[in-house]
Amino acid sequence: MRLTSDEIEFLSRKIVKTLVAEGKLEVDSQPRVMGDIMKVITEEMSVEDRLNEEVRAVLMQHAAEMERSNMSYTDMFKMLKKKMAKEKGIIL
């Protein structure tokens, strides 16, 4: 799932406000905490982006084999992405 920077900011603000309102989080600076959460979300999304690029590179190397196997690019992409994510300990 792709999120825009505005959506990430909205989610961060919502997380902080909800946790503060429920008394589950005390912060000295809501904007600083929101910024930290935005950074974490953005970094996590970039992990998946890098994984997608690695999967594409592998599939490009094996394009001829894929044609012979009669598997669609999409199916092979999903299968390989799941396998590589598991090997790297990435939770999708």
N, C-alpha and C positions, 0 to 999 in steps of 0.2 A: 504494500500500500504506500503510495506516495503522498506526502503531506507538504503543503506550502509552508513558507516561513510564518505566514500569518496563522495558519492552523496550528503549527507547533507553539507559537506564542499563546494562542488561545488555550490550548491544552495545558500549558505550563501555568498560566494564570489560574485556570479552573482547579488544577491540582492543589496549588498553594492555598487558594481561597477556601476550598472545601476542607482541607486538612486543618487549617487554622480555625475555621468556624466550628469544626467538630472537636477542637481542643487536642487534636492528635499531633500538632506541630506548632512549635513556638519559634518565631523568626525575629531577628533584629532588623532585617531589611527584606521585605517581600520582593522588590525588584531584583535584588541580588540572587535570591533563591530561585526566582523564576528564570533568571539568566542561566543559572547552573543547570536547571532542569532542561531548558531549551538546548543547552550544549550536549547533555547526555542523550537526548532524543535524536538530535542531529547526528551525533557520532554513531549511535546504534543504526540509524538508517544508512549511513555511509558504509557500514560493515556489509550490509546486504547488497549495496551497490557494487562493492568490490567483489563480492562473491559472484554476482551476476556477470561481471566482466570476465572473471576466471572461467565460469561455465561457458560463456560464449567463445572464449579462446580455445578451450578444449574441443568444443563442438566444431569449430572451424577446422581444426587439425584432423578431425575424423569425419568430414563431410561425405567423402566417398563411401565410407563404411555405413554411414547412416542411410544413404540412398539404397544400398544393397539390402539393408535390414528391413526396409519398408516401415520404419518408425517415423512419425512426424517430428519435425524440429521441436515443436511445443512439448510433445510427450517426452522426448529425449532430454530437453532442457529441464523440465520439472524433475525427472528421475535423477539426472546428474546433480542438479542443485541440491536436492534432498540428501543425496549421498555425500556430497562435498561438505554440506553444512554439518552433517553428523560427524564426519571425520575431523572437522575443525572445531567442533563443540559450539557451533552457532545455533541458537534457538530462533527459528523463524516464526 
